[in-house]
């Protein structure tokens, strides 16, 4: 494994966080250990000023995700109202959902979380689970 040397003091973690917050992941990072893979099904229904969403997280790999953090990026001015089955936080436009009810997601299993948000019901991007880019399917609620 190659390690990059950061002379500016930013460090690898800062560079990775910047990549997650500034835009969607395009390809799996080369430093993701074998066996970590995930899929997300994002289903939402809108109303006049916001929307409700159910996100199903599936561990499609061979290693346990635990504890886990799901991250994604809203496309516009959307903001969280409330969430369930996870501990939610946001630094707009980035949203993080951390394990609280389900501390780990075993290989071949799924877990769902949900939230209400203000703003247009548009599809977010850049879904990652513990930094691993996830395959995403969008559907009706």
N, C-alpha and C positions, 0 to 999 in steps of 0.2 A: 504494500500500500504506500503511495506517495503522500507526503505531507507538504502543504504549501507553507512557506514562511511569510508571515505578514510583518513587514518592517514598519508599517504606519501605526501599528497598535490596534487596528480594527479587529483583526483576528478572523478566523474561519467562521465562527458562530455568527459574527456580525454580517459577514458577507452572505451567509446562507439565509439569515433573517431578512436581509434586504431583498434577496431574490424572491422570497415567499411573499413579502408585503407588497412589492412593486408590481408583481404580475404573475400570471399563471405559469406553472411549470410546463415546459415543452417536452422534456424527456427525463427519464429516470436518472437521478444523479449517479455517477459512477462509483460513489462511495457507499451506496446502500448495500448492506449485507444480503447475501443470497437468502431467499426464503421469505422476504418481506414483500407482499403484494396486497393490494386492496381494491375494492370497487365501491362506488357510492351510487345510490339511487336517490335522486332529488325530486320530490313531488310537492307541488304547491298549488294553492288556490288563492286568488286575489279577491279583494273587496275594494271599495271606493278609495281608501287611503292607505291600504297595506295588504298584507298577505300572511297566510299560515303555511308552514312547511313541515314536511316529514322527511328526514334524511336517514336512509338505511345504510349502515356501514357494514361491509362484508370483508372478512379476512380471507382472501383468495390465495394466500401464501401458505407456507409450512411452518412459520414461526409465530408465536404469540405476540400481539400488540398489547403491552400492558406495562405501566399505565399508558394511556393514549391521549393524543390531542389531535383533533380534526381541525384543519384550517381551510378557509376559502376566502375569496375576495368578491364583495358586492360590486356590480358594474356601475352603479350610480350613487345617489344620495340615500340609499336605504340604511335604516338603523334598527337595531334590535329593540323590541318592547319587552319580551320575556321568552324564556326557553324552558325546556323540561328534559329530563333524563341525562343531563350533562350540566356542567358549570360553564356558562357562557361569558365571554368577554369580547370586547371589540376595540380596535384602534382603526377607525374607518380609513379605508374601506375593508380592512381585514377583520375577519371574525374567527374566534377560537372557541372550540367546544372541548372541554377536558373531561376525562373520565371521572364520574362521581358515583353514579348508580351501578355501572358495570365497569369494574376496575381493569378488566382485560377482555380482549376479543380473541378467542382461540381460532386456530386454522379451521376453515370450513363453516364458521358460524357468523351470524349477523347480529347487529344491535341497532335499534333506531333511536333517534333523538328528534326533537321538534322545537320549533320556535315561531313566534309572531314577530313581524317587523313592519315598520312604516315605510312607505315609498312604493315605487312601481314593482310589480311582480315580474322581475327579470331574472334570468339564470346567472348565478355567480360562476366564477371560474377558479382555477388554481387549487383544486381540492387536493390536500395532502393529509396523510395520516402519519404522525411522527416524522414528518419530512419526506415521506414516500409518496410520490404522485399516484393518485387513484384513477382508475377508469371510471367514467361518469356516465350515467344514464338519466335523462330528464323525462318526467312523466306527469300525468295528472294526479291530483291528490286523491 
